[in-house]
Amino acid sequence: MTEVSSLTGRLLVATPALSDPNFDRAVVLLLDHDEEGSLGVVLNRPTPVDVADILEGWGDLAGTPGVVFQGGPVSLDSALGVAVIPGEEGPLGWRRVHGAIGLVDLEAPPELLASALGSLRIFAGYAGWGPGQLEDELAEGAWYVVESEPGDVSSPDPEQLWRAVLRRQRSELAMVATYPDDPSLN
């Protein structure tokens, strides 16, 4: 088996050619990537459901918009908390994934983390790939892989995140941000 170089903490940005409707113009933060597969959350799919309506105590800690995001098509009945916590040490109930980004134990009392949180997003479900599956999609050109920034997790305008992430690239990828929603209308 070939060695997998970890992409944990990086963003997968859907190419315009990606035809899966679950990932149309998606920006996925990879939370885990190794030879056993990959797991991430889609950062730009807000739902109309308020966090406070499903997770008592966490609603006041969630960033704007304070809604649950659809993290992907897998396990939509489960919730993942992703938070940015500045500094070297994170509080009890938080596990660092990459840089200042980590996973929150939603079973922990919210007050344990409240004072340390820089931002928090709650995701219903996640995006998952089996061993080698993501590498195959990358080879097919389905995704651009770019560096994440802590602000990506808590973007106040998630619907514009796809364009914003592409626009900040210092390469020809910045031009892709201008790709029309429906090229047939040109």
C-alpha positions in Angstrom: 0.0 0.0 0.0 1.3 3.5 -0.8 1.9 5.9 2.0 -0.8 8.6 2.4 0.4 12.1 3.1 -2.0 13.6 5.6 -4.3 16.4 4.5 -5.8 16.9 8.0 -6.6 20.5 8.6 -6.6 21.4 4.9 -9.6 22.4 2.8 -11.1 20.5 0.0 -12.8 23.0 -2.4 -15.1 21.4 -5.0 -14.1 22.0 -8.6 -16.9 23.3 -10.9 -16.7 19.8 -12.6 -17.7 17.9 -9.4 -21.1 16.5 -10.3 -22.2 15.1 -6.9 -25.0 17.5 -5.6 -23.9 16.8 -2.0 -20.7 18.7 -2.8 -21.7 21.3 -5.3 -19.4 24.3 -4.5 -18.6 22.7 -1.2 -15.8 23.7 1.1 -14.8 20.7 3.3 -12.5 21.0 6.3 -10.6 17.7 6.7 -10.6 16.6 10.3 -8.9 13.3 9.7 -7.0 11.9 6.8 -4.8 8.8 6.8 -4.5 5.4 5.2 -7.8 4.3 6.8 -9.8 7.0 5.1 -10.9 10.6 5.5 -13.5 12.5 7.5 -14.4 16.2 7.2 -17.3 18.7 7.5 -18.8 20.9 4.8 -18.3 24.5 6.1 -20.8 26.2 3.8 -24.1 24.4 4.2 -26.2 26.2 6.9 -29.6 24.8 7.7 -32.6 26.7 9.1 -32.3 24.8 12.5 -31.0 26.9 15.4 -28.3 25.2 17.5 -30.3 26.1 20.7 -33.2 24.1 19.4 -31.3 20.8 19.4 -28.3 21.2 21.8 -29.2 22.8 25.1 -26.6 25.2 26.4 -24.6 25.4 23.1 -26.7 27.9 21.2 -25.2 30.9 23.0 -21.7 29.7 22.2 -22.3 29.1 18.4 -21.0 31.7 16.0 -23.1 33.7 13.6 -25.2 32.4 12.0 -26.2 30.4 15.1 -27.6 27.5 13.1 -26.7 23.9 12.6 -24.7 23.2 9.4 -25.1 20.1 7.3 -21.6 18.7 7.6 -22.1 16.1 4.9 -24.3 13.3 3.7 -23.1 10.7 6.3 -24.8 10.2 9.8 -27.1 13.3 9.6 -28.5 12.3 13.0 -25.2 12.9 14.7 -23.6 16.2 15.7 -20.0 17.4 15.6 -18.7 20.5 17.2 -15.7 22.3 15.6 -14.2 25.2 17.5 -11.3 27.5 17.1 -9.4 28.0 20.4 -6.4 30.4 20.3 -3.3 29.6 22.3 -1.3 26.5 23.0 -3.5 24.8 25.6 -7.1 23.9 25.0 -9.7 23.3 27.7 -11.0 20.0 28.8 -13.6 18.8 26.3 -11.7 20.0 23.3 -9.2 18.0 21.1 -6.9 19.8 18.7 -7.1 18.7 15.1 -4.9 21.2 13.3 -3.5 24.5 14.5 -6.2 26.3 16.5 -9.0 24.1 15.1 -10.3 21.3 17.1 -13.3 19.1 18.0 -15.6 19.8 20.9 -17.0 17.1 23.1 -20.7 18.0 22.9 -21.4 15.7 25.9 -19.2 18.0 28.1 -20.9 20.9 30.0 -20.8 24.0 27.7 -19.5 26.1 30.5 -16.3 24.1 30.6 -15.4 25.6 27.2 -17.3 28.9 27.1 -14.4 31.2 28.2 -11.9 29.6 25.9 -13.9 29.4 22.7 -12.8 31.7 19.8 -15.7 30.3 17.7 -17.9 27.3 17.5 -19.9 25.6 14.7 -22.2 22.6 15.1 -22.5 20.2 12.2 -25.1 17.5 11.6 -23.4 14.7 9.8 -20.1 14.6 8.0 -18.3 13.8 4.8 -16.4 10.5 4.7 -14.2 8.6 2.4 -12.9 5.0 2.6 -9.3 4.0 2.2 -8.0 5.5 -1.1 -11.4 7.0 -2.1 -10.4 10.6 -1.6 -7.1 10.1 -3.4 -9.0 8.7 -6.4 -11.3 11.8 -6.4 -8.2 14.1 -6.1 -6.6 12.3 -9.1 -9.9 12.7 -11.1 -9.7 16.5 -10.4 -12.9 16.7 -8.3 -11.3 18.8 -5.5 -8.7 21.6 -5.1 -6.7 21.2 -1.9 -5.8 24.5 -0.2 -4.7 25.6 3.2 -7.3 26.4 5.8 -7.5 29.5 7.9 -9.1 29.5 11.4 -11.7 32.0 10.2 -13.0 29.5 7.6 -14.7 27.5 10.4 -16.7 30.6 11.5 -17.3 32.5 8.3 -20.2 34.9 9.0 -21.2 34.5 5.3 -20.9 30.8 4.7 -22.7 30.9 1.4 -19.8 32.9 -0.1 -17.1 30.8 1.4 -16.4 28.8 -1.8 -15.7 32.0 -3.7 -13.8 33.6 -0.8 -11.4 30.6 -0.3 -10.7 30.5 -4.1 -10.2 34.2 -4.4 -7.5 34.3 -1.7 -5.3 31.8 -3.5 -2.1 33.1 -5.1 -2.4 31.1 -8.2 -4.8 30.5 -11.2 -7.3 29.1 -8.6 -8.2 32.7 -7.8 -9.7 32.9 -11.3 -12.0 29.9 -10.6 -13.8 32.1 -8.0 -15.5 33.9 -11.0 -16.8 30.7 -12.5 -20.6 31.2 -13.1 -23.2 29.3 -11.2 -24.7 28.1 -14.5 -22.1 28.3 -17.3 -24.9 27.5 -19.9 -26.3 31.0 -19.3 -23.1 32.7 -20.7 
